[in-house]
């Protein structure tokens, strides 16, 4: 099964940023975008979202029902779907393919920070994590009411720097709260990196899972209400 979803029935005002934000409520998103009319910012009514983990793709199929109140349809994207797209999306595709290619190497240097204090800002995180390398982006997903979801993503310039930050910051306190730091991509790709810290990693993941049950449940509830 593919970890990419084909999203249909999007409003003409839909944006790639908002699409990623909605699906980030389910789990870490590798990338997502809406397909726009040529030479315009108008959405053509569909887009694509790729998750880091397959189980999040399956979960999204069940819980994500709308985009800002408008009902949407989700299906698992197949390679053929990209090729068969009515001809014109081919012109939009090259535009989106460039970021994908560029991000392939960068994606590996992306971290997820869980159990985040609601007092913590993106600037606070950048300041803390910049000690270990060049931070390209910090993102704290928000709920529709503007409240923090309790986790964040940090994009480093390279894997080496991200690895240093993970080792140094995992289970450390930020703004008075102990955070759990992990790779924001499928864990099987980092088996080698994580082997040396297996025992610590397992404890951390258990803590992660416990500390995030509340926020995950909250997110699911919101999505269900919307549907």
C-alpha positions in Angstrom: 0.0 0.0 0.0 1.2 3.5 -0.9 1.7 6.1 1.8 0.4 8.8 -0.5 -3.2 9.9 -0.5 -5.1 11.5 -3.5 -7.3 14.2 -2.1 -10.4 15.2 -4.1 -13.1 17.8 -3.9 -10.9 20.5 -2.4 -12.2 24.2 -2.6 -10.7 26.5 -5.2 -9.1 28.5 -2.3 -7.2 25.4 -0.9 -3.5 25.9 -0.3 -0.6 23.4 0.1 0.3 24.8 3.5 -3.2 24.3 5.0 -3.5 20.8 3.4 -0.3 19.7 5.1 -1.5 21.3 8.4 -4.7 19.4 8.4 -3.1 16.1 7.7 -0.3 16.7 10.2 -3.0 16.3 12.9 -2.9 12.6 12.1 0.9 12.1 12.0 4.2 13.4 10.4 3.7 14.4 6.8 6.7 14.1 4.4 5.1 16.5 1.9 1.8 17.6 0.4 0.5 19.9 -2.2 -2.6 21.0 -4.1 -2.7 21.1 -7.9 -3.3 24.6 -9.2 -4.6 26.1 -12.4 -1.7 27.0 -14.7 -0.4 30.5 -14.0 -2.8 31.0 -11.1 -3.2 30.3 -7.3 -6.6 28.7 -7.9 -6.8 25.1 -6.7 -8.1 22.6 -9.4 -9.9 20.7 -6.7 -7.4 18.0 -5.9 -4.0 17.4 -4.3 -1.6 14.8 -2.8 -0.4 14.1 0.8 2.4 11.7 1.6 2.9 10.5 5.2 6.2 9.3 6.8 4.5 6.2 8.1 2.1 3.9 6.4 -0.1 3.5 9.5 -0.8 7.3 9.5 -2.0 7.0 5.9 -4.5 4.3 6.9 -5.6 6.4 9.9 -6.1 9.5 7.8 -8.4 7.6 5.4 -10.7 7.0 8.4 -10.5 10.3 10.3 -10.0 13.2 7.8 -13.3 14.1 6.3 -13.2 17.8 5.4 -11.0 20.8 4.4 -12.1 23.8 6.4 -15.7 22.5 6.5 -15.9 21.3 2.9 -16.2 17.5 2.6 -13.3 15.9 0.8 -12.7 12.4 -0.7 -9.5 10.4 0.0 -8.1 7.5 -1.9 -4.7 5.8 -1.8 -2.7 7.2 -4.8 -1.3 4.8 -7.3 1.6 5.5 -9.6 -0.8 5.1 -12.5 -3.0 7.9 -11.1 -0.2 10.4 -11.5 0.4 9.4 -15.1 -3.3 9.2 -16.1 -4.1 12.6 -14.7 -6.0 14.3 -17.6 -2.8 15.5 -19.3 -2.7 19.0 -17.7 -1.5 18.0 -14.2 1.7 16.8 -16.0 2.5 20.5 -16.3 2.0 21.2 -12.7 3.9 18.0 -11.7 7.3 19.2 -12.8 6.8 22.2 -10.5 6.1 20.0 -7.5 8.7 17.4 -8.5 11.6 19.8 -7.9 10.9 20.3 -4.2 10.4 16.6 -3.9 13.9 15.9 -5.3 15.5 18.6 -3.3 13.8 17.5 -0.1 14.8 13.8 -0.5 18.1 14.3 1.2 16.8 17.0 3.5 13.9 14.9 4.7 16.3 12.5 6.5 17.4 15.4 8.6 13.9 16.2 10.0 13.1 15.7 13.6 9.8 15.5 15.5 9.6 16.9 19.1 6.8 15.5 21.2 5.4 16.4 24.6 6.1 20.0 23.9 5.2 22.7 26.4 2.5 25.1 25.3 4.8 27.9 26.5 7.4 27.0 23.9 7.6 29.0 20.6 9.2 28.3 17.3 11.9 30.8 18.2 12.6 29.0 21.5 13.0 25.7 19.6 15.3 27.3 17.0 17.4 28.8 19.7 17.8 25.4 21.5 18.4 23.3 18.5 20.7 25.7 16.6 23.4 24.8 19.0 23.8 21.5 17.1 23.7 22.7 13.5 21.9 24.8 10.9 18.1 24.8 11.5 16.3 25.4 8.2 12.8 25.3 9.5 10.8 25.0 12.7 7.1 24.1 12.6 4.6 23.9 15.5 1.3 22.6 14.1 -1.8 24.4 15.6 -5.4 23.3 16.1 -8.2 25.2 14.4 -8.7 27.3 17.5 -5.1 28.4 17.3 -3.9 26.2 20.3 -0.7 24.2 20.0 -1.0 20.4 19.3 1.9 19.5 21.6 4.5 18.5 19.1 6.8 20.2 16.5 9.0 19.5 13.5 12.6 20.7 13.0 14.4 20.6 9.7 18.2 20.5 9.9 20.6 21.1 7.0 22.0 17.6 7.2 21.6 14.2 9.0 24.8 14.5 11.0 23.6 17.7 12.7 20.1 16.4 13.2 21.6 13.2 14.8 23.7 15.4 17.2 20.6 17.3 18.2 18.5 14.1 18.7 21.2 12.6 21.0 21.6 15.9 23.0 18.0 17.0 23.3 16.0 13.8 23.7 14.4 13.6 27.2 15.8 17.1 28.0 13.6 19.8 29.4 12.5 22.8 27.3 10.4 25.4 29.1 10.0 23.2 32.1 8.8 20.1 30.3 10.7 17.0 29.2 10.5 16.5 25.5 10.9 13.3 23.4 12.9 13.8 20.2 12.8 11.3 17.3 13.3 11.1 13.5 10.3 12.4 11.6 10.5 9.6 9.0 9.9 5.8 9.1 12.1 4.4 11.8 13.3 1.4 9.8 15.4 3.7 7.7 17.4 4.6 10.8 17.9 1.2 12.3 21.7 1.6 12.0 21.7 5.1 13.6 19.4 4.0 16.5 21.0 0.6 17.2 23.5 2.1 19.6 20.7 3.7 21.7 18.2 0.9 21.5 17.5 0.5 25.2 17.2 4.3 25.7 15.1 4.6 22.5 12.6 2.0 23.7 12.1 3.8 27.0 11.7 7.1 25.2 9.2 5.7 22.7 7.1 4.3 25.5 7.2 7.7 27.3 6.4 9.3 24.0 3.4 7.1 23.4 2.0 7.7 26.9 2.6 11.4 26.9 1.0 11.9 23.5 -2.1 9.8 24.1 -4.0 12.8 25.4 -3.1 15.2 22.5 -3.6 12.5 19.9 -7.1 11.7 21.3 -7.9 15.4 21.3 -6.9 15.7 17.6 -8.9 12.7 16.6 -12.0 14.1 18.5 -11.7 17.4 16.6 -11.5 15.7 13.2 -14.6 13.6 14.1 -16.5 16.7 15.2 -15.7 18.3 11.8 -17.1 15.3 10.0 
